Amino acid sequence: MQETLADFLCFPARLFACNRHQHSFCALAALREFIAGFAGLGVFRTADAGEHWVPFGAGLGGPAGLMVKSIAIDPSVHDKLFVATDDGAYTLAYANYGAVDHAIEFYQAAFDHYFVATETQADVIALDSAVIPGWSRTARTFPVFPLATPGTSPVCRFFSGQTYAPRSSHFYTPYAAECASLKQGNVWQYEGDSFGLGLPLGSEGQRTCPTGMGPLYRVYNNGMGGAPNHRYTIESNVLNAMIAQGWTMEGEAQTKVFACVPAQS
């Protein structure tokens, strides 16, 4: 989601910082007022002198990590933003930040459900500010490709709607056959393409990610609690922990790879 400056200033801005060597980059920390007080919204950035603002800082935890106390741009390196929050200190790198997107993970404890959305999707602000209540950031993220990146597949996003009410779930797949199959059914509502992922290469069961990409894993809760849910992670320890809790790995039999994300430096 992109906000015009006029829209963005509806949020109370607490802190502001600009790079004096790169005047097109500025960052600010924002709050949203609601009936019980304020919700932290983390850090936003602009690359066009304030015409548009987008969320920045996929790794910030929440909600304490979204309550920002101070921000400062590194005066010597010029590509890092230091952020002090109620949850501790963070360092955010913004050099070539637009080359990849960042999927942010959220958790709903009452449902034991996970959800991801990229920084530029409207879901992030809605969840961070409790417009959609009950969700908190896990402080886990993973990089994704912008749509139409060469060598990647668009990721279809589906929503369960009222199928499993009062619970609901989202489902993501970069596989065209899986996407087409779900579109033909009446359980999942297609919401569009969200971002891009690479597909693993090689022999079935042993596929691995191409050079320049790293593995993304997917696990399924087997409908526990009365509604399906999937978790997506780049961390093998998280994958193993979810399998130990009874979730099913949905990837290559030997490598466990589900899809591929931009390699992290």
N, C-alpha and C positions, 0 to 999 in steps of 0.2 A: 504494500500500500504506500502510495506517495501522497504526502500532504503538501498543499500550497502553504506558503508562509502565513497567509491570513488564517487558514484552517488550523495550522499548527499552533499559532499564538493563542488559540482557545485553551491550550494547556498552559498552566503556570510554568514558566521557565525559571529554574533556580540558578543555573550556572551556565557560563558561556565561555568558549575558548576558540581562538582562530590560530592557524599556522601563519606566522608573519612571512615565511618563505614560500608559502603556497596558499595564497589568499582565497582560493576557491574552496579550500577545506575548512569548515568550521564544525564545531560540535557543541551541543548543549544537553543539559540534563533537565528532565521534565517530570511533572506530577500531573495526576488527574484528580480533581476533587470529586468525592462521592459522599453519600449521606453520612457515613461514619467518620469521615476525615479525608485523607489523601492516600492514593496508591502511587508508588513509585513506578515510573515508566522507563527508567534507565536512561540511556544516551541515544541521541539522534545526531545525524550528520547531514551536511549539505556539501555538494560538490559543484554547485552553480550559484554561489554567493547568496544563498538563502531563498532561491526561488522554489526549491523543493527540499523537503526533509524526509529522511527515511531512518528507521531504527538502525542502531549500530551497537555492536557488542553482544554477539550471539552467546558468548560464554558467561555472561552475567547470571548469577544465581537469582533466585527470587523466593519470596518477595523482598527479603532484606537486601539482597544484592542489587535490587532496582531502586533502592532509596540511596541516591547518590549524594555524597557530602561535598566532594570537590572533584574537579577535573583539571588537567594541565597537559599541554602538549610538550613533549620532550624537546628542549631547546637545542640539543646537540645532534640528535639523530633525525628529527623532523618527521618521523613516520610512526611515532608511537603516542598514544594517548593514555595517560595515567588516570585511573578512576578509583576514588576512595568511596566505599559504600558501607552501609550498616553490616554487611556480611564480610568485610575485609577489602583488600586492595587488589586491583586488576590492572594489567597492562594490555591494551588493545592496539594491534598493528593495523594501520590503514593504508599502507603503500599498496597500490594496485588492488584495492579492496573490491572493486567492482568486477574483477576477473572471475570470481566465483561467488555463488550465493552461500548462505549458511542456514541450515535447518536447525531449529531450536526445539528441544524436547520438553514436553509438559507432562505432568502426572496428575491423575484424579484419584485420590486415595479411596473415596467411597466406592468407586467402581473398580479400583485396581486397574485402571486403563492408562495407556500412554498415547500421546498424540504429538505429531511434529508439524511445524509450519515454517516456512522461510521468513526471514526478517521483513521482507517487503509485502507479505500477505497480511490482510486486515486482522486475521485471527490473533496475531501476536499482541497487538494493543488491546483487543477485546478480552483476552485471557489475563494479560498483565494487570489490567485495570479492573478486573472482576466484573466487567459487563456480562461475560459468561462466567459464572461463579464456580469455585471449587477446584480450579486448576492452578498449579504452581510449576515454575521452571525446575527442572532437575539439575541445571547447570551443565548438562551434557548437550553437545552439538555435533554436527558433522557437516563438512562442505559438500555442496552440490553444484552441478553445472547450470548456468542459465539455459533456458529453453533455446533450442535451435543451435546449440553448440555442436560443431562438426564432430562426428564420431560418437555421439551419444543418442540415447533414446528418450523421447518425452515420457514423463511419468504421469499416468492417469490417476486422478484422485476421485475416490468414491465416498459417499456418505450413506449410512444405513437408514437415515430418516427415522420413521416411527416403527420400523420392523422389529426392533428389540426394546421398545419403550418400556420403562422410563430411561433405559440406558441407550446409548448410541455409540457409533464407532466410525472411524475413517479407515480407508484402505488405499494403499499406494502400490502401483506396479509399473515398471518400465517395459513389460513384456506385452507386445501387441496382441498375441493370442489371448492372454489372460484378460487384458483390457476389453477386447471385443466380446469375450464370453460373458463378462459381468454386465456389459452394456445391454446384452440381449435378455438378461434376467429381470426380475421385478423386486429383488431384495436390495440392491445397491443403486443409489442415484449418482450418475456421473456428474462431477462438478467441474471438469476441465483438466487441463494439463498444468502441473504445478512447477516442475523444474526438470532438469535432465540428469540422467545417470548413464554410465557406461555399462555394457554387458560383458560378462566374463567370456573368455575364449578357451578352446581346447576340447578335449574329449568329455562326453557326458559324465558327470560325477566328479571330474577332476579339473573343471574349468577354473581359471585364475584370471586376475585382472590384467589388462594391457599395461605396458610401460607408461608411467606417468599417472597411474590410477591406483587406488587402494581398495580393499574389500569393505563392502557394507553387508551386514548380516540382518536377517529377518527371522523373528520367532513369533509363534502363534499360541494363544492361550487356550486353544481347544474348546472355546466357548465357556470357560469357567465363569461362574457368576451369572450366567444366562445371556451373555452377549459376546460375540467374537471381538478380539482385539489383537493387534499386531504391534510389536516393538521393533524399531530399526536402530541399529547401533554399529559403530565402527570398532567397538572395544570387545575383544575376544573374551575378556573376563566377565563383562556384562552378559554376553551371549551364554557363557557357561553357567552363570548364576541363574539365568532365566530357565535354562534347560533343567537345572537342578530343582527348580520350583514347579516343574511339570509342563513347561511350555515346549512346543515342538519347533525344532530348527527347520526352516524352509530355505534351503540352499543346496549347493552341490554336496553330494554324499561325503566326499573326502575332504574337500577344501572348505566346505560350509559357506562359500561365497554366494550371496544372493544377487548382488549387483556391485557396481564400482563407482567410487567417488573420486574427486580430484585428490591426488597424492598430497599429503601435508609435508611441508618442509621441516 
